Amino acid sequence: MREAANLPHSELLQELLDMTPAQAQLALALARGISLQKYAAEAGISISTARKYAEVVFSKTNTHQQHALVALLKSVAWPKP
């Protein structure tokens, strides 16, 4: 998966936003510009499962669309691991 500057690490999202590892990985993949379909295929999950993860991620971040999630994750000065 592509790297992106100024993104948190998965463990930080899990801790601060009470995400599961799968939810955190999906959030970061979307922030890196990876489509939901591509993420599902790479993660070996169904698109339906990926959509459910996305719904929970949007709820936990108080966002409603992918672009808002990306903007949120890129706007914070996250500490480095």
Phi and psi restraints in degrees (value plus and minus 20) as a CYANA .aco file:
   2 ARG   PHI     -90.5   -50.5
   2 ARG   PSI     126.2   166.2
   3 GLU   PHI    -109.1   -69.1
   3 GLU   PSI     132.0   172.0
   4 ALA   PHI    -157.8  -117.8
   4 ALA   PSI     118.8   158.8
   5 ALA   PHI     -89.1   -49.1
   5 ALA   PSI     132.3   172.3
   6 ASN   PHI      42.1    82.1
   6 ASN   PSI      13.8    53.8
   7 LEU   PHI    -129.4   -89.4
   7 LEU   PSI     127.0   167.0
   8 PRO   PHI     -91.3   -51.3
   8 PRO   PSI     145.2   185.2
   9 HIS   PHI    -107.4   -67.4
   9 HIS   PSI     138.1   178.1
  10 SER   PHI     -74.1   -34.1
  10 SER   PSI     -63.7   -23.7
  11 GLU   PHI     -83.0   -43.0
  11 GLU   PSI     -53.9   -13.9
  12 LEU   PHI     -87.5   -47.5
  12 LEU   PSI     -62.9   -22.9
  13 LEU   PHI     -81.5   -41.5
  13 LEU   PSI     -60.7   -20.7
  14 GLN   PHI     -81.2   -41.2
  14 GLN   PSI     -64.6   -24.6
  15 GLU   PHI     -91.7   -51.7
  15 GLU   PSI     -69.3   -29.3
  16 LEU   PHI     -97.5   -57.5
  16 LEU   PSI     -53.7   -13.7
  17 LEU   PHI    -132.5   -92.5
  17 LEU   PSI      -9.8    30.2
  18 ASP   PHI      34.2    74.2
  18 ASP   PSI      23.8    63.8
  19 MET   PHI    -113.9   -73.9
  19 MET   PSI     132.0   172.0
  20 THR   PHI     -96.6   -56.6
  20 THR   PSI     144.3   184.3
  21 PRO   PHI     -75.7   -35.7
  21 PRO   PSI     -60.6   -20.6
  22 ALA   PHI     -85.2   -45.2
  22 ALA   PSI     -60.9   -20.9
  23 GLN   PHI     -85.2   -45.2
  23 GLN   PSI     -63.1   -23.1
  24 ALA   PHI     -83.7   -43.7
  24 ALA   PSI     -63.2   -23.2
  25 GLN   PHI     -82.8   -42.8
  25 GLN   PSI     -60.3   -20.3
  26 LEU   PHI     -84.2   -44.2
  26 LEU   PSI     -65.7   -25.7
  27 ALA   PHI     -77.3   -37.3
  27 ALA   PSI     -64.2   -24.2
  28 LEU   PHI     -88.9   -48.9
  28 LEU   PSI     -57.5   -17.5
  29 ALA   PHI     -82.9   -42.9
  29 ALA   PSI     -64.7   -24.7
  30 LEU   PHI     -82.5   -42.5
  30 LEU   PSI     -59.5   -19.5
  31 ALA   PHI     -85.9   -45.9
  31 ALA   PSI     -45.3    -5.3
  32 ARG   PHI    -105.7   -65.7
  32 ARG   PSI     -19.7    20.3
  33 GLY   PHI      70.9   110.9
  33 GLY   PSI      -8.5    31.5
  34 ILE   PHI    -103.5   -63.5
  34 ILE   PSI     111.8   151.8
  35 SER   PHI     -89.9   -49.9
  35 SER   PSI     137.8   177.8
  36 LEU   PHI     -79.5   -39.5
  36 LEU   PSI     -61.4   -21.4
  37 GLN   PHI     -83.5   -43.5
  37 GLN   PSI     -64.8   -24.8
  38 LYS   PHI     -86.4   -46.4
  38 LYS   PSI     -61.6   -21.6
  39 TYR   PHI     -80.0   -40.0
  39 TYR   PSI     -66.5   -26.5
  40 ALA   PHI     -77.7   -37.7
  40 ALA   PSI     -65.5   -25.5
  41 ALA   PHI     -83.4   -43.4
  41 ALA   PSI     -64.4   -24.4
  42 GLU   PHI     -87.8   -47.8
  42 GLU   PSI     -53.9   -13.9
  43 ALA   PHI    -104.8   -64.8
  43 ALA   PSI     -30.4     9.6
  44 GLY   PHI      53.7    93.7
  44 GLY   PSI      11.8    51.8
  45 ILE   PHI    -141.0  -101.0
  45 ILE   PSI     143.4   183.4
  46 SER   PHI     -95.1   -55.1
  46 SER   PSI     137.7   177.7
  47 ILE   PHI     -83.0   -43.0
  47 ILE   PSI     -52.8   -12.8
  48 SER   PHI     -82.6   -42.6
  48 SER   PSI     -63.8   -23.8
  49 THR   PHI     -84.9   -44.9
  49 THR   PSI     -62.4   -22.4
  50 ALA   PHI     -80.8   -40.8
  50 ALA   PSI     -60.0   -20.0
  51 ARG   PHI     -83.6   -43.6
  51 ARG   PSI     -60.7   -20.7
  52 LYS   PHI     -82.9   -42.9
  52 LYS   PSI     -64.0   -24.0
  53 TYR   PHI     -78.2   -38.2
  53 TYR   PSI     -64.1   -24.1
  54 ALA   PHI     -82.2   -42.2
  54 ALA   PSI     -61.7   -21.7
  55 GLU   PHI     -78.9   -38.9
  55 GLU   PSI     -63.4   -23.4
  56 VAL   PHI     -87.6   -47.6
  56 VAL   PSI     -61.6   -21.6
  57 VAL   PHI     -80.5   -40.5
  57 VAL   PSI     -65.4   -25.4
  58 PHE   PHI     -81.1   -41.1
  58 PHE   PSI     -61.8   -21.8
  59 SER   PHI     -83.5   -43.5
  59 SER   PSI     -65.4   -25.4
  60 LYS   PHI     -90.1   -50.1
  60 LYS   PSI     -42.4    -2.4
  61 THR   PHI    -123.5   -83.5
  61 THR   PSI     -17.5    22.5
  62 ASN   PHI      35.2    75.2
  62 ASN   PSI      19.7    59.7
  63 THR   PHI    -138.2   -98.2
  63 THR   PSI     145.9   185.9
  64 HIS   PHI    -148.3  -108.3
  64 HIS   PSI     -29.2    10.8
  65 GLN   PHI    -163.1  -123.1
  65 GLN   PSI     138.0   178.0
  66 GLN   PHI     -78.5   -38.5
  66 GLN   PSI     -62.5   -22.5
  67 HIS   PHI     -83.4   -43.4
  67 HIS   PSI     -53.4   -13.4
  68 ALA   PHI     -90.6   -50.6
  68 ALA   PSI     -58.8   -18.8
  69 LEU   PHI     -82.4   -42.4
  69 LEU   PSI     -66.3   -26.3
  70 VAL   PHI     -80.3   -40.3
  70 VAL   PSI     -66.5   -26.5
  71 ALA   PHI     -80.2   -40.2
  71 ALA   PSI     -62.4   -22.4
  72 LEU   PHI     -82.7   -42.7
  72 LEU   PSI     -69.9   -29.9
  73 LEU   PHI     -84.9   -44.9
  73 LEU   PSI     -50.5   -10.5
  74 LYS   PHI    -107.5   -67.5
  74 LYS   PSI     -32.7     7.3
  75 SER   PHI    -109.2   -69.2
  75 SER   PSI     -36.5     3.5
  76 VAL   PHI    -111.8   -71.8
  76 VAL   PSI     122.3   162.3
  77 ALA   PHI    -105.1   -65.1
  77 ALA   PSI      65.1   105.1
  78 TRP   PHI     -93.1   -53.1
  78 TRP   PSI     121.8   161.8
  79 PRO   PHI     -89.4   -49.4
  79 PRO   PSI     129.0   169.0
  80 LYS   PHI     -98.8   -58.8
  80 LYS   PSI     127.3   167.3
